Amino acid sequence: MPLTDKNWKEKQAELELRCTVARYENPTAKKIIGISIGSNADDDSCFDICSLYIPEIDEDFIREVMEIKKELGYFTNTIVSNSVDFRK
């Protein structure tokens, strides 16, 4: 997740929400680690890390994720590929 002046104050909450959606999008991954990278107003490099462990996905979790995706648009057009050509 890139950090900018637009999301600086909310960066930790945004990263956690993105990780929550990432857990749903990756049903076999019980552990999710998210990293946000950017620079602050003084141009110092900085980052945040979020670690989630969600062993089971239930209906409440799915409803929460669908609401996040609907309101914030996270991971709406994702592409997952194991192709070496895709990584270039």
Phi and psi restraints in degrees (range 20) as a CNS / XPLOR table:
assign (resid 1 and name C) (resid 2 and name N)
       (resid 2 and name CA) (resid 2 and name C) 1.0 -75.5 20.0 2
assign (resid 2 and name N) (resid 2 and name CA)
       (resid 2 and name C) (resid 3 and name N) 1.0 144.7 20.0 2
assign (resid 2 and name C) (resid 3 and name N)
       (resid 3 and name CA) (resid 3 and name C) 1.0 -101.6 20.0 2
assign (resid 3 and name N) (resid 3 and name CA)
       (resid 3 and name C) (resid 4 and name N) 1.0 134.9 20.0 2
assign (resid 3 and name C) (resid 4 and name N)
       (resid 4 and name CA) (resid 4 and name C) 1.0 -140.2 20.0 2
assign (resid 4 and name N) (resid 4 and name CA)
       (resid 4 and name C) (resid 5 and name N) 1.0 174.7 20.0 2
assign (resid 4 and name C) (resid 5 and name N)
       (resid 5 and name CA) (resid 5 and name C) 1.0 -60.9 20.0 2
assign (resid 5 and name N) (resid 5 and name CA)
       (resid 5 and name C) (resid 6 and name N) 1.0 -27.2 20.0 2
assign (resid 5 and name C) (resid 6 and name N)
       (resid 6 and name CA) (resid 6 and name C) 1.0 -70.6 20.0 2
assign (resid 6 and name N) (resid 6 and name CA)
       (resid 6 and name C) (resid 7 and name N) 1.0 -29.4 20.0 2
assign (resid 6 and name C) (resid 7 and name N)
       (resid 7 and name CA) (resid 7 and name C) 1.0 -119.8 20.0 2
assign (resid 7 and name N) (resid 7 and name CA)
       (resid 7 and name C) (resid 8 and name N) 1.0 14.6 20.0 2
assign (resid 7 and name C) (resid 8 and name N)
       (resid 8 and name CA) (resid 8 and name C) 1.0 -60.7 20.0 2
assign (resid 8 and name N) (resid 8 and name CA)
       (resid 8 and name C) (resid 9 and name N) 1.0 -46.9 20.0 2
assign (resid 8 and name C) (resid 9 and name N)
       (resid 9 and name CA) (resid 9 and name C) 1.0 -70.2 20.0 2
assign (resid 9 and name N) (resid 9 and name CA)
       (resid 9 and name C) (resid 10 and name N) 1.0 -30.4 20.0 2
assign (resid 9 and name C) (resid 10 and name N)
       (resid 10 and name CA) (resid 10 and name C) 1.0 -101.4 20.0 2
assign (resid 10 and name N) (resid 10 and name CA)
       (resid 10 and name C) (resid 11 and name N) 1.0 10.9 20.0 2
assign (resid 10 and name C) (resid 11 and name N)
       (resid 11 and name CA) (resid 11 and name C) 1.0 -59.7 20.0 2
assign (resid 11 and name N) (resid 11 and name CA)
       (resid 11 and name C) (resid 12 and name N) 1.0 -39.7 20.0 2
assign (resid 11 and name C) (resid 12 and name N)
       (resid 12 and name CA) (resid 12 and name C) 1.0 -68.3 20.0 2
assign (resid 12 and name N) (resid 12 and name CA)
       (resid 12 and name C) (resid 13 and name N) 1.0 -44.5 20.0 2
assign (resid 12 and name C) (resid 13 and name N)
       (resid 13 and name CA) (resid 13 and name C) 1.0 -65.0 20.0 2
assign (resid 13 and name N) (resid 13 and name CA)
       (resid 13 and name C) (resid 14 and name N) 1.0 -40.0 20.0 2
assign (resid 13 and name C) (resid 14 and name N)
       (resid 14 and name CA) (resid 14 and name C) 1.0 -64.1 20.0 2
assign (resid 14 and name N) (resid 14 and name CA)
       (resid 14 and name C) (resid 15 and name N) 1.0 -42.1 20.0 2
assign (resid 14 and name C) (resid 15 and name N)
       (resid 15 and name CA) (resid 15 and name C) 1.0 -63.1 20.0 2
assign (resid 15 and name N) (resid 15 and name CA)
       (resid 15 and name C) (resid 16 and name N) 1.0 -41.2 20.0 2
assign (resid 15 and name C) (resid 16 and name N)
       (resid 16 and name CA) (resid 16 and name C) 1.0 -64.1 20.0 2
assign (resid 16 and name N) (resid 16 and name CA)
       (resid 16 and name C) (resid 17 and name N) 1.0 -41.6 20.0 2
assign (resid 16 and name C) (resid 17 and name N)
       (resid 17 and name CA) (resid 17 and name C) 1.0 -63.4 20.0 2
assign (resid 17 and name N) (resid 17 and name CA)
       (resid 17 and name C) (resid 18 and name N) 1.0 -42.2 20.0 2
assign (resid 17 and name C) (resid 18 and name N)
       (resid 18 and name CA) (resid 18 and name C) 1.0 -63.1 20.0 2
assign (resid 18 and name N) (resid 18 and name CA)
       (resid 18 and name C) (resid 19 and name N) 1.0 -39.3 20.0 2
assign (resid 18 and name C) (resid 19 and name N)
       (resid 19 and name CA) (resid 19 and name C) 1.0 -67.0 20.0 2
assign (resid 19 and name N) (resid 19 and name CA)
       (resid 19 and name C) (resid 20 and name N) 1.0 -36.0 20.0 2
assign (resid 19 and name C) (resid 20 and name N)
       (resid 20 and name CA) (resid 20 and name C) 1.0 -61.6 20.0 2
assign (resid 20 and name N) (resid 20 and name CA)
       (resid 20 and name C) (resid 21 and name N) 1.0 -46.4 20.0 2
assign (resid 20 and name C) (resid 21 and name N)
       (resid 21 and name CA) (resid 21 and name C) 1.0 -65.9 20.0 2
assign (resid 21 and name N) (resid 21 and name CA)
       (resid 21 and name C) (resid 22 and name N) 1.0 -39.3 20.0 2
assign (resid 21 and name C) (resid 22 and name N)
       (resid 22 and name CA) (resid 22 and name C) 1.0 -61.2 20.0 2
assign (resid 22 and name N) (resid 22 and name CA)
       (resid 22 and name C) (resid 23 and name N) 1.0 -35.1 20.0 2
assign (resid 22 and name C) (resid 23 and name N)
       (resid 23 and name CA) (resid 23 and name C) 1.0 -63.5 20.0 2
assign (resid 23 and name N) (resid 23 and name CA)
       (resid 23 and name C) (resid 24 and name N) 1.0 -43.4 20.0 2
assign (resid 23 and name C) (resid 24 and name N)
       (resid 24 and name CA) (resid 24 and name C) 1.0 -63.7 20.0 2
assign (resid 24 and name N) (resid 24 and name CA)
       (resid 24 and name C) (resid 25 and name N) 1.0 -42.3 20.0 2
assign (resid 24 and name C) (resid 25 and name N)
       (resid 25 and name CA) (resid 25 and name C) 1.0 -69.7 20.0 2
assign (resid 25 and name N) (resid 25 and name CA)
       (resid 25 and name C) (resid 26 and name N) 1.0 -18.1 20.0 2
assign (resid 25 and name C) (resid 26 and name N)
       (resid 26 and name CA) (resid 26 and name C) 1.0 -123.2 20.0 2
assign (resid 26 and name N) (resid 26 and name CA)
       (resid 26 and name C) (resid 27 and name N) 1.0 76.9 20.0 2
assign (resid 26 and name C) (resid 27 and name N)
       (resid 27 and name CA) (resid 27 and name C) 1.0 -61.5 20.0 2
assign (resid 27 and name N) (resid 27 and name CA)
       (resid 27 and name C) (resid 28 and name N) 1.0 -20.0 20.0 2
assign (resid 27 and name C) (resid 28 and name N)
       (resid 28 and name CA) (resid 28 and name C) 1.0 -91.8 20.0 2
assign (resid 28 and name N) (resid 28 and name CA)
       (resid 28 and name C) (resid 29 and name N) 1.0 -8.7 20.0 2
assign (resid 28 and name C) (resid 29 and name N)
       (resid 29 and name CA) (resid 29 and name C) 1.0 -93.5 20.0 2
assign (resid 29 and name N) (resid 29 and name CA)
       (resid 29 and name C) (resid 30 and name N) 1.0 104.0 20.0 2
assign (resid 29 and name C) (resid 30 and name N)
       (resid 30 and name CA) (resid 30 and name C) 1.0 -78.2 20.0 2
assign (resid 30 and name N) (resid 30 and name CA)
       (resid 30 and name C) (resid 31 and name N) 1.0 -22.9 20.0 2
assign (resid 30 and name C) (resid 31 and name N)
       (resid 31 and name CA) (resid 31 and name C) 1.0 -113.4 20.0 2
assign (resid 31 and name N) (resid 31 and name CA)
       (resid 31 and name C) (resid 32 and name N) 1.0 132.1 20.0 2
assign (resid 31 and name C) (resid 32 and name N)
       (resid 32 and name CA) (resid 32 and name C) 1.0 -124.8 20.0 2
assign (resid 32 and name N) (resid 32 and name CA)
       (resid 32 and name C) (resid 33 and name N) 1.0 133.3 20.0 2
assign (resid 32 and name C) (resid 33 and name N)
       (resid 33 and name CA) (resid 33 and name C) 1.0 -123.6 20.0 2
assign (resid 33 and name N) (resid 33 and name CA)
       (resid 33 and name C) (resid 34 and name N) 1.0 123.0 20.0 2
assign (resid 33 and name C) (resid 34 and name N)
       (resid 34 and name CA) (resid 34 and name C) 1.0 -114.9 20.0 2
assign (resid 34 and name N) (resid 34 and name CA)
       (resid 34 and name C) (resid 35 and name N) 1.0 144.7 20.0 2
assign (resid 34 and name C) (resid 35 and name N)
       (resid 35 and name CA) (resid 35 and name C) 1.0 -131.5 20.0 2
assign (resid 35 and name N) (resid 35 and name CA)
       (resid 35 and name C) (resid 36 and name N) 1.0 130.1 20.0 2
assign (resid 35 and name C) (resid 36 and name N)
       (resid 36 and name CA) (resid 36 and name C) 1.0 -109.3 20.0 2
assign (resid 36 and name N) (resid 36 and name CA)
       (resid 36 and name C) (resid 37 and name N) 1.0 138.5 20.0 2
assign (resid 36 and name C) (resid 37 and name N)
       (resid 37 and name CA) (resid 37 and name C) 1.0 -131.0 20.0 2
assign (resid 37 and name N) (resid 37 and name CA)
       (resid 37 and name C) (resid 38 and name N) 1.0 138.3 20.0 2
assign (resid 37 and name C) (resid 38 and name N)
       (resid 38 and name CA) (resid 38 and name C) 1.0 -178.5 20.0 2
assign (resid 38 and name N) (resid 38 and name CA)
       (resid 38 and name C) (resid 39 and name N) 1.0 -161.8 20.0 2
assign (resid 38 and name C) (resid 39 and name N)
       (resid 39 and name CA) (resid 39 and name C) 1.0 -130.7 20.0 2
assign (resid 39 and name N) (resid 39 and name CA)
       (resid 39 and name C) (resid 40 and name N) 1.0 145.2 20.0 2
assign (resid 39 and name C) (resid 40 and name N)
       (resid 40 and name CA) (resid 40 and name C) 1.0 -85.3 20.0 2
assign (resid 40 and name N) (resid 40 and name CA)
       (resid 40 and name C) (resid 41 and name N) 1.0 -172.9 20.0 2
assign (resid 40 and name C) (resid 41 and name N)
       (resid 41 and name CA) (resid 41 and name C) 1.0 -63.5 20.0 2
assign (resid 41 and name N) (resid 41 and name CA)
       (resid 41 and name C) (resid 42 and name N) 1.0 -24.1 20.0 2
assign (resid 41 and name C) (resid 42 and name N)
       (resid 42 and name CA) (resid 42 and name C) 1.0 -90.0 20.0 2
assign (resid 42 and name N) (resid 42 and name CA)
       (resid 42 and name C) (resid 43 and name N) 1.0 7.1 20.0 2
assign (resid 42 and name C) (resid 43 and name N)
       (resid 43 and name CA) (resid 43 and name C) 1.0 66.8 20.0 2
assign (resid 43 and name N) (resid 43 and name CA)
       (resid 43 and name C) (resid 44 and name N) 1.0 24.6 20.0 2
assign (resid 43 and name C) (resid 44 and name N)
       (resid 44 and name CA) (resid 44 and name C) 1.0 -84.0 20.0 2
assign (resid 44 and name N) (resid 44 and name CA)
       (resid 44 and name C) (resid 45 and name N) 1.0 136.8 20.0 2
assign (resid 44 and name C) (resid 45 and name N)
       (resid 45 and name CA) (resid 45 and name C) 1.0 -68.7 20.0 2
assign (resid 45 and name N) (resid 45 and name CA)
       (resid 45 and name C) (resid 46 and name N) 1.0 142.7 20.0 2
assign (resid 45 and name C) (resid 46 and name N)
       (resid 46 and name CA) (resid 46 and name C) 1.0 -152.7 20.0 2
assign (resid 46 and name N) (resid 46 and name CA)
       (resid 46 and name C) (resid 47 and name N) 1.0 163.6 20.0 2
assign (resid 46 and name C) (resid 47 and name N)
       (resid 47 and name CA) (resid 47 and name C) 1.0 -154.1 20.0 2
assign (resid 47 and name N) (resid 47 and name CA)
       (resid 47 and name C) (resid 48 and name N) 1.0 158.5 20.0 2
assign (resid 47 and name C) (resid 48 and name N)
       (resid 48 and name CA) (resid 48 and name C) 1.0 -125.3 20.0 2
assign (resid 48 and name N) (resid 48 and name CA)
       (resid 48 and name C) (resid 49 and name N) 1.0 150.6 20.0 2
assign (resid 48 and name C) (resid 49 and name N)
       (resid 49 and name CA) (resid 49 and name C) 1.0 -126.9 20.0 2
assign (resid 49 and name N) (resid 49 and name CA)
       (resid 49 and name C) (resid 50 and name N) 1.0 136.6 20.0 2
assign (resid 49 and name C) (resid 50 and name N)
       (resid 50 and name CA) (resid 50 and name C) 1.0 -125.7 20.0 2
assign (resid 50 and name N) (resid 50 and name CA)
       (resid 50 and name C) (resid 51 and name N) 1.0 131.4 20.0 2
assign (resid 50 and name C) (resid 51 and name N)
       (resid 51 and name CA) (resid 51 and name C) 1.0 -123.5 20.0 2
assign (resid 51 and name N) (resid 51 and name CA)
       (resid 51 and name C) (resid 52 and name N) 1.0 125.6 20.0 2
assign (resid 51 and name C) (resid 52 and name N)
       (resid 52 and name CA) (resid 52 and name C) 1.0 -122.1 20.0 2
assign (resid 52 and name N) (resid 52 and name CA)
       (resid 52 and name C) (resid 53 and name N) 1.0 139.5 20.0 2
assign (resid 52 and name C) (resid 53 and name N)
       (resid 53 and name CA) (resid 53 and name C) 1.0 -122.5 20.0 2
assign (resid 53 and name N) (resid 53 and name CA)
       (resid 53 and name C) (resid 54 and name N) 1.0 109.8 20.0 2
assign (resid 53 and name C) (resid 54 and name N)
       (resid 54 and name CA) (resid 54 and name C) 1.0 -128.7 20.0 2
assign (resid 54 and name N) (resid 54 and name CA)
       (resid 54 and name C) (resid 55 and name N) 1.0 94.5 20.0 2
assign (resid 54 and name C) (resid 55 and name N)
       (resid 55 and name CA) (resid 55 and name C) 1.0 -70.0 20.0 2
assign (resid 55 and name N) (resid 55 and name CA)
       (resid 55 and name C) (resid 56 and name N) 1.0 -28.5 20.0 2
assign (resid 55 and name C) (resid 56 and name N)
       (resid 56 and name CA) (resid 56 and name C) 1.0 -131.5 20.0 2
assign (resid 56 and name N) (resid 56 and name CA)
       (resid 56 and name C) (resid 57 and name N) 1.0 143.0 20.0 2
assign (resid 56 and name C) (resid 57 and name N)
       (resid 57 and name CA) (resid 57 and name C) 1.0 -106.6 20.0 2
assign (resid 57 and name N) (resid 57 and name CA)
       (resid 57 and name C) (resid 58 and name N) 1.0 121.5 20.0 2
assign (resid 57 and name C) (resid 58 and name N)
       (resid 58 and name CA) (resid 58 and name C) 1.0 -113.1 20.0 2
assign (resid 58 and name N) (resid 58 and name CA)
       (resid 58 and name C) (resid 59 and name N) 1.0 179.5 20.0 2
assign (resid 58 and name C) (resid 59 and name N)
       (resid 59 and name CA) (resid 59 and name C) 1.0 -62.8 20.0 2
assign (resid 59 and name N) (resid 59 and name CA)
       (resid 59 and name C) (resid 60 and name N) 1.0 -37.0 20.0 2
assign (resid 59 and name C) (resid 60 and name N)
       (resid 60 and name CA) (resid 60 and name C) 1.0 -63.0 20.0 2
assign (resid 60 and name N) (resid 60 and name CA)
       (resid 60 and name C) (resid 61 and name N) 1.0 -42.7 20.0 2
assign (resid 60 and name C) (resid 61 and name N)
       (resid 61 and name CA) (resid 61 and name C) 1.0 -62.1 20.0 2
assign (resid 61 and name N) (resid 61 and name CA)
       (resid 61 and name C) (resid 62 and name N) 1.0 -44.9 20.0 2
assign (resid 61 and name C) (resid 62 and name N)
       (resid 62 and name CA) (resid 62 and name C) 1.0 -61.7 20.0 2
assign (resid 62 and name N) (resid 62 and name CA)
       (resid 62 and name C) (resid 63 and name N) 1.0 -42.9 20.0 2
assign (resid 62 and name C) (resid 63 and name N)
       (resid 63 and name CA) (resid 63 and name C) 1.0 -61.1 20.0 2
assign (resid 63 and name N) (resid 63 and name CA)
       (resid 63 and name C) (resid 64 and name N) 1.0 -43.0 20.0 2
assign (resid 63 and name C) (resid 64 and name N)
       (resid 64 and name CA) (resid 64 and name C) 1.0 -61.7 20.0 2
assign (resid 64 and name N) (resid 64 and name CA)
       (resid 64 and name C) (resid 65 and name N) 1.0 -45.5 20.0 2
assign (resid 64 and name C) (resid 65 and name N)
       (resid 65 and name CA) (resid 65 and name C) 1.0 -63.5 20.0 2
assign (resid 65 and name N) (resid 65 and name CA)
       (resid 65 and name C) (resid 66 and name N) 1.0 -43.1 20.0 2
assign (resid 65 and name C) (resid 66 and name N)
       (resid 66 and name CA) (resid 66 and name C) 1.0 -61.6 20.0 2
assign (resid 66 and name N) (resid 66 and name CA)
       (resid 66 and name C) (resid 67 and name N) 1.0 -37.1 20.0 2
assign (resid 66 and name C) (resid 67 and name N)
       (resid 67 and name CA) (resid 67 and name C) 1.0 -67.4 20.0 2
assign (resid 67 and name N) (resid 67 and name CA)
       (resid 67 and name C) (resid 68 and name N) 1.0 -43.1 20.0 2
assign (resid 67 and name C) (resid 68 and name N)
       (resid 68 and name CA) (resid 68 and name C) 1.0 -60.3 20.0 2
assign (resid 68 and name N) (resid 68 and name CA)
       (resid 68 and name C) (resid 69 and name N) 1.0 -47.7 20.0 2
assign (resid 68 and name C) (resid 69 and name N)
       (resid 69 and name CA) (resid 69 and name C) 1.0 -62.7 20.0 2
assign (resid 69 and name N) (resid 69 and name CA)
       (resid 69 and name C) (resid 70 and name N) 1.0 -40.5 20.0 2
assign (resid 69 and name C) (resid 70 and name N)
       (resid 70 and name CA) (resid 70 and name C) 1.0 -66.4 20.0 2
assign (resid 70 and name N) (resid 70 and name CA)
       (resid 70 and name C) (resid 71 and name N) 1.0 -46.5 20.0 2
assign (resid 70 and name C) (resid 71 and name N)
       (resid 71 and name CA) (resid 71 and name C) 1.0 -76.1 20.0 2
assign (resid 71 and name N) (resid 71 and name CA)
       (resid 71 and name C) (resid 72 and name N) 1.0 -39.0 20.0 2
assign (resid 71 and name C) (resid 72 and name N)
       (resid 72 and name CA) (resid 72 and name C) 1.0 -110.7 20.0 2
assign (resid 72 and name N) (resid 72 and name CA)
       (resid 72 and name C) (resid 73 and name N) 1.0 -13.6 20.0 2
assign (resid 72 and name C) (resid 73 and name N)
       (resid 73 and name CA) (resid 73 and name C) 1.0 74.2 20.0 2
assign (resid 73 and name N) (resid 73 and name CA)
       (resid 73 and name C) (resid 74 and name N) 1.0 16.6 20.0 2
assign (resid 73 and name C) (resid 74 and name N)
       (resid 74 and name CA) (resid 74 and name C) 1.0 -65.7 20.0 2
assign (resid 74 and name N) (resid 74 and name CA)
       (resid 74 and name C) (resid 75 and name N) 1.0 133.1 20.0 2
assign (resid 74 and name C) (resid 75 and name N)
       (resid 75 and name CA) (resid 75 and name C) 1.0 56.9 20.0 2
assign (resid 75 and name N) (resid 75 and name CA)
       (resid 75 and name C) (resid 76 and name N) 1.0 37.4 20.0 2
assign (resid 75 and name C) (resid 76 and name N)
       (resid 76 and name CA) (resid 76 and name C) 1.0 -80.1 20.0 2
assign (resid 76 and name N) (resid 76 and name CA)
       (resid 76 and name C) (resid 77 and name N) 1.0 -27.7 20.0 2
assign (resid 76 and name C) (resid 77 and name N)
       (resid 77 and name CA) (resid 77 and name C) 1.0 -126.3 20.0 2
assign (resid 77 and name N) (resid 77 and name CA)
       (resid 77 and name C) (resid 78 and name N) 1.0 49.8 20.0 2
assign (resid 77 and name C) (resid 78 and name N)
       (resid 78 and name CA) (resid 78 and name C) 1.0 -77.2 20.0 2
assign (resid 78 and name N) (resid 78 and name CA)
       (resid 78 and name C) (resid 79 and name N) 1.0 151.5 20.0 2
assign (resid 78 and name C) (resid 79 and name N)
       (resid 79 and name CA) (resid 79 and name C) 1.0 -128.9 20.0 2
assign (resid 79 and name N) (resid 79 and name CA)
       (resid 79 and name C) (resid 80 and name N) 1.0 122.6 20.0 2
assign (resid 79 and name C) (resid 80 and name N)
       (resid 80 and name CA) (resid 80 and name C) 1.0 -114.6 20.0 2
assign (resid 80 and name N) (resid 80 and name CA)
       (resid 80 and name C) (resid 81 and name N) 1.0 127.5 20.0 2
assign (resid 80 and name C) (resid 81 and name N)
       (resid 81 and name CA) (resid 81 and name C) 1.0 -146.8 20.0 2
assign (resid 81 and name N) (resid 81 and name CA)
       (resid 81 and name C) (resid 82 and name N) 1.0 142.0 20.0 2
assign (resid 81 and name C) (resid 82 and name N)
       (resid 82 and name CA) (resid 82 and name C) 1.0 -100.3 20.0 2
assign (resid 82 and name N) (resid 82 and name CA)
       (resid 82 and name C) (resid 83 and name N) 1.0 7.5 20.0 2
assign (resid 82 and name C) (resid 83 and name N)
       (resid 83 and name CA) (resid 83 and name C) 1.0 -73.7 20.0 2
assign (resid 83 and name N) (resid 83 and name CA)
       (resid 83 and name C) (resid 84 and name N) 1.0 132.4 20.0 2
assign (resid 83 and name C) (resid 84 and name N)
       (resid 84 and name CA) (resid 84 and name C) 1.0 -63.9 20.0 2
assign (resid 84 and name N) (resid 84 and name CA)
       (resid 84 and name C) (resid 85 and name N) 1.0 -35.2 20.0 2
assign (resid 84 and name C) (resid 85 and name N)
       (resid 85 and name CA) (resid 85 and name C) 1.0 -63.4 20.0 2
assign (resid 85 and name N) (resid 85 and name CA)
       (resid 85 and name C) (resid 86 and name N) 1.0 -34.1 20.0 2
assign (resid 85 and name C) (resid 86 and name N)
       (resid 86 and name CA) (resid 86 and name C) 1.0 -67.0 20.0 2
assign (resid 86 and name N) (resid 86 and name CA)
       (resid 86 and name C) (resid 87 and name N) 1.0 -31.0 20.0 2
assign (resid 86 and name C) (resid 87 and name N)
       (resid 87 and name CA) (resid 87 and name C) 1.0 -77.4 20.0 2
assign (resid 87 and name N) (resid 87 and name CA)
       (resid 87 and name C) (resid 88 and name N) 1.0 -11.7 20.0 2
